[in-house]
Amino acid sequence: MNIIEDNNKAGIEPVRLGLDNRFKFKCHKNVKCFTRCCRGINIVLTPYDIIKLKNRLQLSSEEFLAIYTEPQLLEKTDLPIITLKLLDDDQKSCPFVRDDGCIIYEDRPTTCRYYPLGVASLSHKEGADESGFYFFVNEPHCLGFEEDQVWTVREWREDQGVDVRDEMNAEWTDLVVRKRSFPPNVKLTEQSKKMFFLVSYNLDKFREFVFESSFIKLYTVDSKTQETIKNDELALLKFGLKWLKWLLFKEGDFKINEAEAAKRGQKTQGDR
C-alpha cells in the first residue's frame, strides 16, 4: 500500500503509469546503491503482510506487533494502521536488511514488492485497474533505473507477486478507500477503530474474540464457517473484513440474534 502524498511531501514528482506502460529497472547485488532503498523508509503493513511475516518468524500476532511495528493514523482518515519499526541506527534501516540483501525476501511486504512502483489508487473493485494508476519515482540514489531490463507495469506486478497480495488485501483496501471518502467530521467510535485494528493486524486476538466472547451467540454464524475460520487464518481474515464492512458501513448479510442482542442490550445495526 503506497500513499502518493508521501512522495509529494518529499518534493519528488511521481510519473503516472498505466498497466501497459514500460519502464527500465533492475535491482541486484552489483548495483552500487543495493539496499539503500531499505533505509529511511516508511512501510505501511497490510493484513496479509502481517500474516506472512509473523508466520515466517514463528511469532504470534501480538509478538510481531510489539517487536516490529509502530502504530499510526492513516492520513485523511482516523483509521489506525501500522508501519514497520525501523532500527535505531544512523540510516534508520529496515530490521530485515543486511548488506547482502533482505533476510525475509520471499515474504517481504507488499510495498517492498512494488518498488520502484507505487499505487496511487487504493480501489480494488472490478475495473479498478482501468480507473486507477501507478507511478514510479526515480529517486536520486537509485541506480536500478540505469539498468537495461524493461518491464510493463503489468509484468512487474506479476513478477513481484503483488497480484496475489492485492487480491488478498482487496476488501481491506476497499474499507480504507471508503473511509477516506467520508466527510472529515464523520468519525468512527473508539470501539470501531479498535475492531478495525484487531481484524486487520491481530488475528490471534480476533480469533479469541470470535470464539471466547459473545460473538458467536450474538451473530448467526453457521457451524461450517466456524470450523473454517477457527483453523484457516486467511478465511478468518476474510470473515473479519466482511464483518467490518457490516460494522462500519451497515453493508452485508451479517445477521443478529435479536433475542441475544436484546438480552445484552446491544445494537442490531453497525455502529460507527
N, C-alpha and C positions, 0 to 999 in steps of 0.2 A: 504494500500500500504506500504510494508516494503522493505527497501533497505538493502540488506545483507552487503554492505560495512560498514554501521554504526556499526554493531556488530564486524566486523573485526578490525575496528579502536579502538574499546574499548578493544581489546585483548581477546575477547570471541570467542571461536571456535564453529561455528554452526555445528549441526548434520544434515546431509542430510536425508530427508524422502520422500517417495512416498505416494500416496493416501491411500494405504492399510497397511502402516507401523503403528505399535502400540506404544503408549506411555502412561505413567501414569501421571495423573494430575487432581487436583480438587481444586478449589478456593472457599472458603466460609468464613463466618464471624468468625469462630472459629480457623482459621489458623492465627498464630501469626503475619505473615507478611501481613495480609489483608490490602489492599490499598497502600502498598509500591510501587507496580508496576505503580501506578498512579502519581508518583512524580519523578522529574528529568528525564523526558521523552521527546521524540521528535515525535510528532504525525503529520504525513502528512495527511491532509484532502482531500478527494476525492470530486468530484462534487456531488455525491449522499449523502455523509456525510453532505455537506452544506445544501442541500435541507431539509434533515430530521431534522437537528439541528436548523436551522433558523425557521422552521415551529413549532417545539416543543417549542421554546422560543418566538414565535409570533413576530419575528423580520423580517425586510426587509433584503435582501442580504447585502446591504451596511452597515446597522446597525450591523449585525452579524460580518461582516469582520472587522469593526472598533473596536468592543469591544473584540472579542475573537480570533483574528488571527494575525499572523505576516507573511509578505512576505519573500520568499527566492527564490534562483535559484537552480533548481534541478541539482545535481552533474552530470557531463558529458553531460549536455545539457545547453542551455541558456533559458530553459523554466521557466517561473515564476510559483511557486507553493505557497501554504500557509500551515503553521503549526499552531497548537493550541497554543495560547498565555498562558503561564503558570503564576501562581501567583507570585508576588514578595515576597515570603516568604523564610524561610531557606531551605525548601525542594523542591522549585520550583514545587509546586503542580499543578495538573490539576484544573481548576476553577470549575469543576463539582464534585470533590471528597469531601466526608465528611468522618468522622471517621467510620460511619456505611455503607459506600458504595457510589455508583455513583447515583447522583440525576437525571441523564438523561439516565439511564441504557438501557431502551428499545430502545433508539435512539443513543446509543453510536457509535463512529466512527468505521470504518472497522478495523483499526489497533488494536483497543482495543478488538474487537471481535475475531481476530485471536490469540491473545496472549494466550498461550506461543508459538504459531507458527508464522513464518514469511514466506513471499513469496519471493523466490529467482529468480523467473521468472515473468515478468510483462505481458507476452503474454497471451491473452485470445482467440486466434483463435482456430478453430476446431482442436482438437488433442493436444492442448497445455498442458493438464493435463499429457499426456504421455511423453512430451519432457521437461517440466519444473519440478521443485521440490520445496518442502517446507523444512523448518528447524525449530527446536526449540532450544532455548538457555537456558540451566539450570543455570539461574542467581543465584549467591550465596545466595541472600536474600530470594529467593522464596522457600517456604516450600510446595507449592502445588504439587511438584513432589514426595513428600513423601506419598501422599495420595494413596489409593488403586484403584481409578477409572481408568479403562483402556479404551482408545479410539483408533480408527484408525483416521488417518488424515481426511479421508472422513466423518466419523461420527462426528468429531469435527466441521468441516466446516458446516455441515448441522445443528447441534445442535445450533451453534452460529449465524446462519443466514447469513454467508458470501457468500454462493452460490448465493443468490438473489442480494447481493450488488456487487459481482464480475460481475454478468451478467449486472447490470445497468451501471457499470463503464467500461465495456469491450471496447467500442470504444475509450474512453478516454485513458485507459492504452495502447491501441494499438498505439495511436498517440505518447505517451511518448516513447514507445519502438522504434518506427520507427525513432523518432528524435535522440535517443541515438545512433543509427547505423550510423548517418551522420558523415563524417569526421569532425574533430574539427574546421577546417577553414570554414565550411559551417554554416553561421549564419542566423538567422531569422531577418527580419526587425523589428524595434520597433513597427510598426503598427501591424504586425502579432502577436508579443508577447502580445500586448495589446488586440487583439481579442481573443487569447487563454485564457488570464486571464478572460476576460469578459464572454465568453461562459462557462468556467469551474466553475467560482465562483460567478459571479454577474448576475444571471439570470434575475433579475428585470430590470437591466440596459440593458441587451441584448435584452429583450423584447421591451424596448423603442427604442433601436437601430433598430430593425427589422421593427417596425410599425411607428416610428416617423421620420425616416431618409429616404433616397432614396433607401433603401434596396429592398423594395417590387417592386419598379419601375425598379431597375437595374437587379434583378433576377426574373426568372419566377417561381412564387410560386402560385399554384392553390388555389382557394377560400376555399376548404375543409381543406387543410393543414393550411392555415392562421387561420381559425376558431379554429382548434385543438390546435395549438401552442400558441394561444392567451390565452387559458383557461386551459391548461394542462402543468404543469412545466416539467414533465418527457418527454412529447412529445417535448417540446421546447428544452430541453437538448439534446435529440437525434438528433433533427433537427440541432442544433448548432454544434454538433460534426461532423455531416455529412458535414456541410458547412466548418468546419475547415479542414477536410480531403481534400476537394477540394482546399481550400485556400492555405494550406501549401504544399500539395503533388500533386496537379493537378490531383486528382483522384475523380471519382464520376460523377453523372449526373446532377450537377447544370448547369442551362442554363442562359446565359447572354442575356439581351435585348440589342442587338448590337446597335440599334439606340440610346437608352438611354445612353449606355456606350460611344458612340462617342460624344454625346452631352455634356457629363460631362467630357470627356477626360480621362476616366478610362480604365485600362487594362481589357482585356477579359480573362485573364488567372490567375491562382492562383499566388500570389506574396509572395515569401519567404522573 
